[in-house]
Amino acid sequence: LVFEQSPYRNVLCLGHILAADGRKMSKHLGNILLPIPLMDAHGADALRWFMAADGSPWSARRVGDEALQETVRKVLLTYWNTVSFHALYARANDWTPGEVVPPALKHRHILDRWLVSATNVLVREVTDALENFDTQRTGQLLAAFIDDLSNWYVRRSRRRFWAGDPSALWTLHETLEVLTRLMAPMVPFITERVWQDLIVTTDPSAPESVHLASWPTVDGSVVDEQLDEAMAVVRRIVELGRGARAEARMKTRQPLARALISSAALAKLDDDLQAEIRSELNVVALESFSSAGDLVDHSAKANFRSLGKRFAKATPKVAAAIAAADAAQLATDLASGPVSLPVAEVEGGQAVITAEDVIISERPREGWSVLNEQGETVALDLEITPQLARAGLARDVIRFIQDTRKQAGLDVSDRIELAWDASGELAEAVEEHLGQITDEVLAVSATRAERGADWAVEPDLDLAVQVVKA
Protein backbone atom coordinates (compact mmCIF):
# COMPACT_ATOMS: atom_id res chain seq x y z
CA LEU A 1 0.00 0.00 0.00
CA VAL A 2 2.81 2.41 0.90
CA PHE A 3 4.71 1.94 -2.35
CA GLU A 4 1.68 1.03 -4.52
CA GLN A 5 3.27 -2.31 -5.42
CA SER A 6 2.36 -5.95 -4.95
CA PRO A 7 4.16 -7.35 -1.88
CA TYR A 8 5.22 -10.43 -3.86
CA ARG A 9 6.42 -11.36 -7.34
CA ASN A 10 5.28 -14.98 -7.45
CA VAL A 11 2.42 -16.79 -5.75
CA LEU A 12 1.91 -20.55 -5.53
CA CYS A 13 -1.45 -21.73 -4.21
CA LEU A 14 -0.96 -25.24 -2.87
CA GLY A 15 -3.36 -28.04 -3.77
CA HIS A 16 -4.97 -30.49 -1.39
CA ILE A 17 -3.09 -33.43 0.07
CA LEU A 18 -5.06 -36.60 -0.63
CA ALA A 19 -4.86 -40.08 0.81
CA ALA A 20 -3.64 -42.95 -1.36
CA ASP A 21 -7.27 -43.77 -2.31
CA GLY A 22 -7.84 -40.24 -3.66
CA ARG A 23 -9.98 -38.95 -0.79
CA LYS A 24 -9.08 -35.71 0.98
CA MET A 25 -7.18 -36.33 4.20
CA SER A 26 -9.37 -35.70 7.21
CA LYS A 27 -9.25 -36.44 10.91
CA HIS A 28 -12.93 -37.31 10.64
CA LEU A 29 -12.16 -40.02 8.08
CA GLY A 30 -9.12 -41.15 10.02
CA ASN A 31 -6.95 -41.22 6.88
CA ILE A 32 -4.33 -38.64 7.78
CA LEU A 33 -0.62 -39.43 7.60
CA LEU A 34 1.71 -37.84 10.10
CA PRO A 35 4.81 -36.39 8.40
CA ILE A 36 7.39 -37.47 10.99
CA PRO A 37 6.57 -41.21 10.75
CA LEU A 38 6.63 -40.87 6.95
CA MET A 39 10.10 -39.33 7.12
CA ASP A 40 11.22 -41.98 9.59
CA ALA A 41 10.11 -44.70 7.16
CA HIS A 42 11.31 -43.23 3.86
CA GLY A 43 13.67 -40.36 4.73
CA ALA A 44 13.09 -36.63 4.78
CA ASP A 45 14.62 -36.28 1.31
CA ALA A 46 12.06 -38.66 -0.22
CA LEU A 47 9.21 -36.56 1.17
CA ARG A 48 10.88 -33.32 0.04
CA TRP A 49 11.43 -34.64 -3.49
CA PHE A 50 7.86 -35.94 -3.71
CA MET A 51 6.32 -32.64 -2.60
CA ALA A 52 8.57 -30.53 -4.84
CA ALA A 53 8.76 -32.64 -7.99
CA ASP A 54 5.83 -35.06 -8.17
CA GLY A 55 3.32 -32.71 -9.77
CA SER A 56 2.55 -29.02 -9.83
CA PRO A 57 2.27 -27.37 -6.39
CA TRP A 58 -1.31 -26.25 -7.09
CA SER A 59 -2.48 -29.75 -8.07
CA ALA A 60 -4.04 -32.11 -5.56
CA ARG A 61 -1.79 -35.10 -4.98
CA ARG A 62 -2.03 -38.49 -3.35
CA VAL A 63 0.49 -39.14 -0.60
CA GLY A 64 1.22 -42.59 0.74
CA ASP A 65 3.91 -45.16 1.38
CA GLU A 66 3.72 -46.56 -2.16
CA ALA A 67 4.26 -43.15 -3.80
CA LEU A 68 7.26 -42.40 -1.59
CA GLN A 69 8.73 -45.86 -2.17
CA GLU A 70 8.53 -45.18 -5.92
CA THR A 71 10.44 -41.90 -5.44
CA VAL A 72 13.14 -43.69 -3.46
CA ARG A 73 13.41 -46.57 -5.93
CA LYS A 74 13.46 -44.60 -9.18
CA VAL A 75 15.47 -41.56 -8.16
CA LEU A 76 17.27 -41.55 -4.81
CA LEU A 77 18.30 -45.21 -4.74
CA THR A 78 19.48 -45.09 -8.37
CA TYR A 79 21.55 -41.99 -7.59
CA TRP A 80 22.97 -43.62 -4.44
CA ASN A 81 23.79 -46.87 -6.27
CA THR A 82 25.62 -44.95 -9.00
CA VAL A 83 27.72 -43.19 -6.36
CA SER A 84 28.41 -46.55 -4.70
CA PHE A 85 29.39 -48.05 -8.07
CA HIS A 86 31.95 -45.32 -8.63
CA ALA A 87 33.32 -45.64 -5.10
CA LEU A 88 33.64 -49.43 -5.51
CA TYR A 89 35.70 -49.29 -8.70
CA ALA A 90 37.72 -46.28 -7.63
CA ARG A 91 38.70 -48.23 -4.52
CA ALA A 92 39.31 -51.46 -6.46
CA ASN A 93 41.67 -49.62 -8.83
CA ASP A 94 43.26 -47.49 -6.10
CA TRP A 95 42.09 -44.35 -7.94
CA THR A 96 41.64 -40.91 -6.38
CA PRO A 97 41.06 -37.70 -8.35
CA GLY A 98 43.70 -35.75 -6.45
CA GLU A 99 46.54 -38.02 -7.57
CA VAL A 100 46.05 -37.99 -11.36
CA VAL A 101 45.52 -35.39 -14.05
CA PRO A 102 42.15 -35.62 -15.84
CA PRO A 103 42.53 -36.73 -19.47
CA ALA A 104 41.77 -34.12 -22.13
CA LEU A 105 38.20 -34.30 -23.33
CA LYS A 106 39.19 -35.00 -26.94
CA HIS A 107 41.10 -38.10 -25.82
CA ARG A 108 38.22 -39.56 -23.81
CA HIS A 109 35.91 -42.38 -24.86
CA ILE A 110 32.88 -41.32 -26.90
CA LEU A 111 30.51 -42.22 -24.05
CA ASP A 112 32.52 -39.94 -21.76
CA ARG A 113 32.35 -37.07 -24.23
CA TRP A 114 28.60 -37.56 -24.55
CA LEU A 115 28.15 -37.55 -20.77
CA VAL A 116 30.19 -34.36 -20.35
CA SER A 117 28.01 -32.66 -22.96
CA ALA A 118 24.77 -34.00 -21.44
CA THR A 119 25.84 -32.85 -17.96
CA ASN A 120 26.37 -29.28 -19.15
CA VAL A 121 23.00 -29.30 -20.91
CA LEU A 122 21.48 -30.49 -17.62
CA VAL A 123 23.08 -27.60 -15.72
CA ARG A 124 21.62 -25.12 -18.19
CA GLU A 125 18.11 -26.60 -18.11
CA VAL A 126 17.93 -27.11 -14.33
CA THR A 127 19.16 -23.57 -13.73
CA ASP A 128 16.48 -22.20 -16.06
CA ALA A 129 13.78 -24.27 -14.35
CA LEU A 130 14.72 -23.19 -10.83
CA GLU A 131 15.00 -19.53 -11.83
CA ASN A 132 11.37 -19.89 -12.96
CA PHE A 133 10.40 -21.58 -9.67
CA ASP A 134 9.57 -24.77 -11.58
CA THR A 135 10.56 -27.53 -9.19
CA GLN A 136 8.43 -30.07 -11.04
CA ARG A 137 10.45 -29.66 -14.24
CA THR A 138 13.64 -29.63 -12.18
CA GLY A 139 12.68 -33.01 -10.76
CA GLN A 140 11.82 -34.39 -14.20
CA LEU A 141 15.17 -33.26 -15.64
CA LEU A 142 17.18 -34.69 -12.75
CA ALA A 143 15.25 -37.98 -12.66
CA ALA A 144 15.67 -38.50 -16.41
CA PHE A 145 19.39 -37.72 -16.21
CA ILE A 146 19.93 -40.10 -13.28
CA ASP A 147 18.20 -42.86 -15.25
CA ASP A 148 20.38 -42.15 -18.32
CA LEU A 149 23.49 -42.08 -16.15
CA SER A 150 22.77 -45.42 -14.52
CA ASN A 151 20.99 -47.40 -17.21
CA TRP A 152 22.95 -46.18 -20.21
CA TYR A 153 26.34 -44.68 -19.36
CA VAL A 154 27.30 -46.88 -16.41
CA ARG A 155 25.86 -50.04 -17.92
CA ARG A 156 27.64 -49.47 -21.24
CA SER A 157 30.91 -48.57 -19.46
CA ARG A 158 31.15 -51.44 -16.96
CA ARG A 159 34.06 -53.15 -18.66
CA ARG A 160 36.05 -49.91 -18.64
CA PHE A 161 35.46 -49.51 -14.93
CA TRP A 162 36.54 -53.10 -14.34
CA ALA A 163 39.79 -52.25 -16.16
CA GLY A 164 40.26 -49.03 -14.15
CA ASP A 165 40.02 -46.76 -17.21
CA PRO A 166 40.99 -43.26 -15.94
CA SER A 167 38.74 -41.61 -18.54
CA ALA A 168 35.67 -43.43 -17.22
CA LEU A 169 36.56 -42.89 -13.55
CA TRP A 170 37.25 -39.19 -14.09
CA THR A 171 34.13 -38.57 -16.13
CA LEU A 172 31.79 -40.26 -13.67
CA HIS A 173 33.45 -38.48 -10.73
CA GLU A 174 33.06 -35.08 -12.40
CA THR A 175 29.46 -35.82 -13.33
CA LEU A 176 28.49 -36.95 -9.84
CA GLU A 177 30.10 -33.84 -8.35
CA VAL A 178 27.99 -31.56 -10.57
CA LEU A 179 24.85 -33.69 -10.16
CA THR A 180 25.19 -33.58 -6.37
CA ARG A 181 25.31 -29.77 -6.40
CA LEU A 182 22.26 -29.63 -8.68
CA MET A 183 20.27 -31.97 -6.43
CA ALA A 184 21.25 -30.31 -3.14
CA PRO A 185 18.29 -27.86 -2.94
CA MET A 186 15.83 -30.73 -3.48
CA VAL A 187 17.44 -33.44 -1.33
CA PRO A 188 19.85 -31.74 1.10
CA PHE A 189 20.64 -34.73 3.32
CA ILE A 190 21.62 -37.46 0.87
CA THR A 191 23.63 -34.97 -1.21
CA GLU A 192 25.51 -33.83 1.87
CA ARG A 193 26.41 -37.43 2.70
CA VAL A 194 27.59 -38.01 -0.89
CA TRP A 195 29.57 -34.75 -0.83
CA GLN A 196 31.38 -35.78 2.35
CA ASP A 197 32.16 -39.29 1.09
CA LEU A 198 32.88 -38.54 -2.58
CA ILE A 199 34.31 -35.02 -2.66
CA VAL A 200 35.65 -33.88 0.72
CA THR A 201 37.58 -37.10 1.37
CA THR A 202 39.35 -36.88 -2.01
CA ASP A 203 39.82 -33.11 -2.36
CA PRO A 204 40.95 -31.17 0.74
CA SER A 205 40.38 -27.87 -1.09
CA ALA A 206 36.68 -28.57 -1.71
CA PRO A 207 34.02 -26.65 0.24
CA GLU A 208 33.32 -28.43 3.51
CA SER A 209 29.62 -28.79 2.63
CA VAL A 210 27.71 -29.12 -0.63
CA HIS A 211 25.54 -26.27 0.64
CA LEU A 212 28.61 -24.03 0.71
CA ALA A 213 29.65 -24.96 -2.82
CA SER A 214 28.94 -22.64 -5.74
CA TRP A 215 26.19 -23.39 -8.21
CA PRO A 216 27.47 -25.17 -11.36
CA THR A 217 27.97 -23.11 -14.51
CA VAL A 218 27.66 -24.20 -18.12
CA ASP A 219 30.77 -24.72 -20.24
CA GLY A 220 29.37 -24.17 -23.72
CA SER A 221 32.59 -25.33 -25.38
CA VAL A 222 31.95 -28.96 -24.36
CA VAL A 223 28.30 -29.09 -25.40
CA ASP A 224 28.26 -31.23 -28.55
CA GLU A 225 24.76 -31.09 -30.03
CA GLN A 226 25.73 -33.29 -32.97
CA LEU A 227 26.98 -36.01 -30.62
CA ASP A 228 23.88 -35.66 -28.43
CA GLU A 229 21.68 -36.15 -31.50
CA ALA A 230 23.72 -39.13 -32.72
CA MET A 231 23.60 -40.76 -29.27
CA ALA A 232 19.83 -40.35 -29.27
CA VAL A 233 19.78 -42.26 -32.58
CA VAL A 234 21.98 -44.98 -31.04
CA ARG A 235 19.67 -45.39 -28.07
CA ARG A 236 16.57 -45.49 -30.29
CA ILE A 237 18.16 -48.20 -32.46
CA VAL A 238 19.21 -50.17 -29.38
CA GLU A 239 15.69 -49.98 -27.97
CA LEU A 240 14.20 -51.22 -31.24
CA GLY A 241 16.83 -53.94 -31.49
CA ARG A 242 16.02 -55.21 -28.02
CA GLY A 243 12.36 -55.22 -28.97
CA ALA A 244 13.14 -57.21 -32.11
CA ARG A 245 15.04 -59.76 -30.01
CA ALA A 246 12.15 -60.02 -27.56
CA GLU A 247 9.63 -60.57 -30.37
CA ALA A 248 11.79 -63.35 -31.78
CA ARG A 249 12.36 -64.79 -28.27
CA MET A 250 16.08 -64.66 -28.95
CA LYS A 251 18.06 -64.39 -25.72
CA THR A 252 20.46 -61.45 -25.43
CA ARG A 253 23.50 -63.65 -24.81
CA GLN A 254 23.17 -65.30 -28.22
CA PRO A 255 25.29 -63.39 -30.78
CA LEU A 256 23.68 -62.70 -34.15
CA ALA A 257 25.35 -62.21 -37.50
CA ARG A 258 24.06 -58.73 -38.27
CA ALA A 259 21.54 -56.00 -37.68
CA LEU A 260 20.17 -53.76 -40.41
CA ILE A 261 19.21 -50.12 -39.95
CA SER A 262 18.25 -47.38 -42.39
CA SER A 263 20.92 -45.79 -44.53
CA ALA A 264 20.02 -42.36 -43.11
CA ALA A 265 20.54 -43.54 -39.52
CA LEU A 266 23.80 -45.32 -40.36
CA ALA A 267 25.15 -42.15 -41.99
CA LYS A 268 24.79 -40.28 -38.67
CA LEU A 269 26.92 -42.77 -36.75
CA ASP A 270 30.71 -42.88 -36.68
CA ASP A 271 32.68 -46.08 -36.04
CA ASP A 272 32.64 -45.64 -32.24
CA LEU A 273 28.87 -45.26 -32.08
CA GLN A 274 28.35 -48.20 -34.42
CA ALA A 275 30.55 -50.28 -32.11
CA GLU A 276 28.30 -49.36 -29.17
CA ILE A 277 25.26 -50.62 -31.06
CA ARG A 278 26.97 -53.86 -32.09
CA SER A 279 28.03 -54.51 -28.52
CA GLU A 280 24.67 -53.63 -26.98
CA LEU A 281 22.66 -55.71 -29.48
CA ASN A 282 25.31 -58.47 -29.52
CA VAL A 283 25.63 -58.56 -33.30
CA VAL A 284 28.75 -59.14 -35.39
CA ALA A 285 27.93 -56.54 -38.06
CA LEU A 286 25.80 -53.41 -38.39
CA GLU A 287 24.75 -52.66 -41.95
CA SER A 288 22.23 -50.57 -43.89
CA PHE A 289 19.22 -52.09 -45.57
CA SER A 290 20.73 -51.18 -48.94
CA SER A 291 23.48 -53.76 -48.35
CA ALA A 292 20.88 -56.51 -48.01
CA GLY A 293 19.93 -56.37 -51.68
CA ASP A 294 16.73 -58.23 -52.51
CA LEU A 295 16.12 -59.06 -48.84
CA VAL A 296 14.44 -55.71 -48.45
CA ASP A 297 10.96 -54.48 -49.32
CA HIS A 298 10.48 -50.71 -49.34
CA SER A 299 7.31 -48.73 -48.80
CA ALA A 300 6.81 -44.98 -48.97
CA LYS A 301 4.05 -42.84 -47.57
CA ALA A 302 3.56 -39.11 -47.29
CA ASN A 303 4.39 -37.06 -44.22
CA PHE A 304 1.21 -34.97 -44.32
CA ARG A 305 2.38 -32.56 -41.64
CA SER A 306 5.41 -31.58 -43.72
CA LEU A 307 3.61 -31.60 -47.09
CA GLY A 308 0.64 -29.60 -45.87
CA LYS A 309 2.77 -26.57 -45.05
CA ARG A 310 3.85 -26.23 -48.68
CA PHE A 311 1.20 -27.82 -50.85
CA ALA A 312 -2.02 -26.97 -48.97
CA LYS A 313 -5.03 -28.28 -50.96
CA ALA A 314 -2.79 -30.16 -53.38
CA THR A 315 -1.33 -32.27 -50.53
CA PRO A 316 -3.54 -35.37 -51.21
CA LYS A 317 -2.41 -35.40 -54.86
CA VAL A 318 1.25 -35.14 -53.87
CA ALA A 319 0.70 -37.93 -51.34
CA ALA A 320 -0.81 -40.09 -54.07
CA ALA A 321 2.22 -39.45 -56.29
CA ILE A 322 4.52 -40.53 -53.47
CA ALA A 323 2.52 -43.72 -52.92
CA ALA A 324 2.62 -44.51 -56.64
CA ALA A 325 6.38 -44.04 -56.96
CA ASP A 326 8.93 -46.87 -56.81
CA ALA A 327 9.63 -46.79 -53.07
CA ALA A 328 13.12 -48.30 -53.33
CA GLN A 329 14.19 -45.85 -56.05
CA LEU A 330 12.57 -42.95 -54.19
CA ALA A 331 14.53 -43.81 -51.04
CA THR A 332 17.78 -43.87 -52.99
CA ASP A 333 17.04 -40.59 -54.77
CA LEU A 334 15.97 -38.75 -51.61
CA ALA A 335 19.23 -39.72 -49.91
CA SER A 336 20.99 -37.56 -52.52
CA GLY A 337 18.65 -34.58 -52.36
CA PRO A 338 15.19 -33.25 -53.37
CA VAL A 339 13.12 -35.21 -55.89
CA SER A 340 10.53 -33.92 -58.41
CA LEU A 341 7.30 -35.86 -58.95
CA PRO A 342 4.72 -35.09 -61.65
CA VAL A 343 1.60 -33.59 -60.01
CA ALA A 344 -0.73 -31.63 -62.31
CA GLU A 345 -2.36 -29.73 -59.43
CA VAL A 346 0.96 -28.14 -58.40
CA GLU A 347 2.21 -25.01 -60.16
CA GLY A 348 4.56 -26.05 -62.95
CA GLY A 349 3.24 -29.62 -62.82
CA GLN A 350 6.16 -30.82 -60.64
CA ALA A 351 6.11 -31.30 -56.87
CA VAL A 352 9.58 -31.00 -55.35
CA ILE A 353 9.80 -33.15 -52.22
CA THR A 354 12.56 -33.78 -49.68
CA ALA A 355 13.37 -36.60 -47.25
CA GLU A 356 11.30 -34.81 -44.60
CA ASP A 357 8.19 -35.12 -46.77
CA VAL A 358 8.33 -38.92 -47.03
CA ILE A 359 8.32 -41.71 -44.48
CA ILE A 360 10.33 -44.59 -45.92
CA SER A 361 9.94 -48.01 -44.32
CA GLU A 362 12.42 -50.77 -45.10
CA ARG A 363 11.37 -54.29 -44.19
CA PRO A 364 13.54 -57.38 -44.70
CA ARG A 365 11.84 -60.57 -45.77
CA GLU A 366 11.45 -63.92 -44.04
CA GLY A 367 14.22 -65.04 -41.65
CA TRP A 368 14.49 -61.71 -39.85
CA SER A 369 13.03 -60.10 -36.77
CA VAL A 370 11.89 -56.59 -37.60
CA LEU A 371 10.62 -53.73 -35.48
CA ASN A 372 9.46 -50.40 -36.85
CA GLU A 373 8.45 -47.35 -34.83
CA GLN A 374 7.98 -43.74 -35.93
CA GLY A 375 9.61 -44.37 -39.29
CA GLU A 376 12.74 -46.05 -37.81
CA THR A 377 13.34 -49.74 -38.54
CA VAL A 378 15.75 -52.29 -37.06
CA ALA A 379 16.05 -55.83 -38.41
CA LEU A 380 17.98 -58.73 -36.89
CA ASP A 381 19.29 -61.68 -38.89
CA LEU A 382 18.04 -64.72 -36.97
CA GLU A 383 20.10 -67.41 -38.71
CA ILE A 384 22.31 -69.11 -36.11
CA THR A 385 25.39 -70.67 -37.66
CA PRO A 386 27.39 -73.28 -35.72
CA GLN A 387 30.03 -70.61 -35.02
CA LEU A 388 27.41 -68.23 -33.58
CA ALA A 389 25.91 -71.07 -31.53
CA ARG A 390 29.30 -71.76 -29.93
CA ALA A 391 29.73 -68.04 -29.20
CA GLY A 392 26.34 -68.07 -27.47
CA LEU A 393 27.37 -71.06 -25.36
CA ALA A 394 30.54 -69.21 -24.35
CA ARG A 395 28.37 -66.32 -23.11
CA ASP A 396 26.35 -68.79 -21.02
CA VAL A 397 29.58 -70.13 -19.53
CA ILE A 398 30.69 -66.58 -18.61
CA ARG A 399 27.36 -65.89 -16.94
CA PHE A 400 27.60 -69.08 -14.84
CA ILE A 401 31.20 -68.40 -13.77
CA GLN A 402 30.27 -64.83 -12.77
CA ASP A 403 27.40 -66.20 -10.67
CA THR A 404 29.81 -68.68 -9.07
CA ARG A 405 32.19 -65.83 -8.23
CA LYS A 406 29.41 -63.97 -6.45
CA GLN A 407 28.34 -67.03 -4.48
CA ALA A 408 31.96 -67.53 -3.42
CA GLY A 409 31.96 -64.01 -1.94
CA LEU A 410 34.73 -62.72 -4.22
CA ASP A 411 35.24 -59.01 -4.75
CA VAL A 412 34.56 -57.64 -8.25
CA SER A 413 38.28 -56.97 -8.77
CA ASP A 414 39.58 -60.34 -7.46
CA ARG A 415 41.55 -62.45 -9.93
CA ILE A 416 40.78 -66.16 -9.97
CA GLU A 417 42.18 -69.52 -10.97
CA LEU A 418 39.56 -71.38 -13.00
CA ALA A 419 39.10 -75.10 -13.49
CA TRP A 420 36.35 -76.36 -15.77
CA ASP A 421 34.80 -79.54 -17.09
CA ALA A 422 32.44 -79.93 -20.05
CA SER A 423 31.92 -82.22 -23.01
CA GLY A 424 30.77 -82.20 -26.59
CA GLU A 425 29.82 -78.91 -28.26
CA LEU A 426 30.08 -76.98 -24.99
CA ALA A 427 33.71 -78.06 -24.54
CA GLU A 428 34.42 -76.93 -28.12
CA ALA A 429 32.80 -73.59 -27.36
CA VAL A 430 34.88 -73.09 -24.19
CA GLU A 431 38.15 -73.97 -25.93
CA GLU A 432 37.34 -71.74 -28.92
CA HIS A 433 36.48 -68.73 -26.74
CA LEU A 434 38.76 -69.39 -23.78
CA GLY A 435 40.55 -66.05 -24.12
CA GLN A 436 37.29 -64.11 -24.02
CA ILE A 437 36.04 -66.17 -21.06
CA THR A 438 39.18 -65.65 -18.97
CA ASP A 439 39.19 -61.91 -19.71
CA GLU A 440 35.55 -61.50 -18.69
CA VAL A 441 35.79 -63.46 -15.43
CA LEU A 442 39.27 -62.13 -14.47
CA ALA A 443 40.90 -65.56 -14.58
CA VAL A 444 44.70 -65.68 -14.52
CA SER A 445 44.58 -69.36 -15.50
CA ALA A 446 42.00 -71.78 -16.88
CA THR A 447 42.50 -75.53 -16.72
CA ARG A 448 40.32 -78.33 -18.01
CA ALA A 449 40.12 -81.02 -15.34
CA GLU A 450 37.92 -83.78 -14.00
CA ARG A 451 35.17 -82.21 -11.90
CA GLY A 452 35.29 -82.59 -8.16
CA ALA A 453 32.46 -83.20 -5.70
CA ASP A 454 32.61 -79.61 -4.43
CA TRP A 455 32.52 -77.95 -7.85
CA ALA A 456 29.69 -75.67 -8.95
CA VAL A 457 27.50 -77.38 -11.54
CA GLU A 458 25.13 -75.97 -14.18
CA PRO A 459 22.90 -78.96 -15.08
CA ASP A 460 21.30 -77.31 -18.12
CA LEU A 461 24.73 -76.94 -19.72
CA ASP A 462 26.38 -80.00 -18.13
CA LEU A 463 29.12 -77.60 -17.03
CA ALA A 464 31.15 -77.75 -13.82
CA VAL A 465 33.60 -75.12 -12.62
CA GLN A 466 35.87 -74.46 -9.66
CA VAL A 467 36.70 -70.85 -8.82
CA VAL A 468 39.60 -70.10 -6.48
CA LYS A 469 40.94 -66.65 -5.62
CA ALA A 470 44.36 -66.23 -7.23
ABEGO torsion letter per residue (X at the ends): XAAGBBABABBBBBBBBBBAAGBBBBAAAGABBBAAAAAAAAEAAAAAAAAAABEBAABBBBBBAAAAAAAAAAAAAAAAAAAAAAAAAAAAAGBBAAABBBBBAAABBAAAAAAAAAAAAAAAAAAAAAAAGBAAAAAAAAAAAAAAAAAAAAAAAAAAAAAGBAAAAAAAAAAAAAAAAAAAAABAAAAAAAAAAAAAAABAABBABAAABBBBBBBAAABBAAAAAAAAAAAAAAAAAAAAAAAAGBBAABBBABBBBBAAAAAABBAAAAAAAAAAAGBABBBBAAAAEAABBBBBBBBAAAAAAAAEAAAAAAAAAAAABBAAAAAAAAAAEBBBBBBAABBGGBBBBBAAABBBBBBBBBGBBBBBBGGBBBBBBABBBAAAAAAAAAAAAAAAAAAAAAAAGBBAABBBBBBBBBBEAAAAAAAAAAAAAAAAAGBABBBBBBBBAABBBBAAAGBBBBBBBX
